[in-house]
Every structure is written in structure tokens, then in C-alpha cells.
């Protein structure tokens, strides 16, 4: 509950009570367009104070209603923005795994330093083993420090060599530092051209891709990782294996 919510509530309540007060007690002044006197202003303030003291539950109800309306507006905006950006998010040249022609496409916004994102990878791997009709798309959202950004840059460089998911998996499993030395070693273990990766990781092309991913996440209203988009439906937070399975089934039901 923040100051803005309270300010909004009291502003509306004050106007409502003031309107009723003017109509019932000062109709002459209101109709004549005259300003309230200091005494009348004090009387209005006392009316508001007394009303709130007698009905304190209205404060919580009003704040809850205001928050609910805000959340509904946020979800409507998120839905609209998802629809606007979905063609880019699911384009054929974006990093992905699973069936490229699957009937369900899941976009994940993630950070390599996010513990729940690491858990989500295990769920994704298990899902791809048992469900051959799902496509997973990966969108870097490096919000947990400089090493997250560096790791994302190197992952996108691996994508240019056709081994994004292999490198993505190795990075998510890596428990050590995510500096260039460690990232280069992971690349070498996968048979990647590390010199070219370092060059690509620091290229303007990769920086532009990352900026666009972050900009889209912000427009949609994603504030933390992981976050998922299933066939255009936004799901915030870690779902777990059962939640992911249910979400995929629900997406298929809606499409059917």
C-alpha cells in the first residue's frame, strides 16, 4: 500500500463528500459559483474526518478496489503489448529449442543468475522429452548484475554458431564465475570458436538484440524472471513442472 494509493483514495472521497456537502448544506454558494469560506472548509474537513472515523473499512475497500483496477489495466496492457511483439519474439531466427513447428510456442524471459530460471530449464528439458510438439523460445533479460549481461552476450554469440541451447544449458548448469575466461572455457568445451564468440559477444548486433529484448519486457510489464508467454498468454514467475504441463494443456485447449 503506497502513498499514491492513499492520495488517490482521499482525493476521490474528499470530492464525493465535498460534493454532497455543497449540495445539501451550501447549495446557495455552490449554485452561485462562490468559493467556500474558511469556516466552511473546516466544516467540510470535519465531515470527511468524522465519516472516515465511523467507516474505517471503506479505506481498505477503496484501496483494494483501486489496486484491483490497476492490476486489470496492467494485464490488459500486457496482453496488447504481447500481441504487438509476438511476431518478433517467435521469429524463426530467434534462439529456440524443441519442435520449430510445434502447436504450442513458449517464450521465456530469463537471467543466467536467476535460481528459478535454472530450475525452469530442468522443467523445459523434461517437457521436450515427453512432448514433441512444443517449441521453447529464449529471450535474454539480464537484470541481475554485470555478469548476467556478459553471459547473455556470450550466449547470443553461441547462437551465431548454431549452438545456442547447448551453451545455454552449460551456462545454466555452471556454478562458477561468469567472466570471459570461464565463458570462453565453456565455449571451448562445446567446440565453439572462442575468438569469434568474443568478437560477436561484444558486437553492436548483439547489444541491439539485448536492448530490444529488455525494451519489450519493460513494455509488456515483466519485472522479474522467469516470465513466460504461452501462445500469446503471459505467465509471471516460476511455474514448476506441473504448472508448466497444465499451462501447455490450457494453451492447447484455447487454440482448439
Secondary structure, DSSP 4 states (H G I P E B T S, - for coil): --HHHHHHHHHHHHHHHHHHHHHHH-HHHHHHTPPPPHHHHHHHHHHHHHHHHH-THHHHHHHHHHHHHHHHHHHHHHHHHHHHHHHHHT-TTS-EEE-TT-SEEEEEEE-TT-HHHHHHHHHHHHHHHH-TTEEEEEEE---S-HHHHHHHHHHHHHHTTT-HHHHHHHHHH--S--SHHHHHHHHHHTT--HHHHHHHHTSHHHHHHHHHHHHHHHHHT--SS-EEEETTEEEES--HHHHHHHHHHHHHHHH-
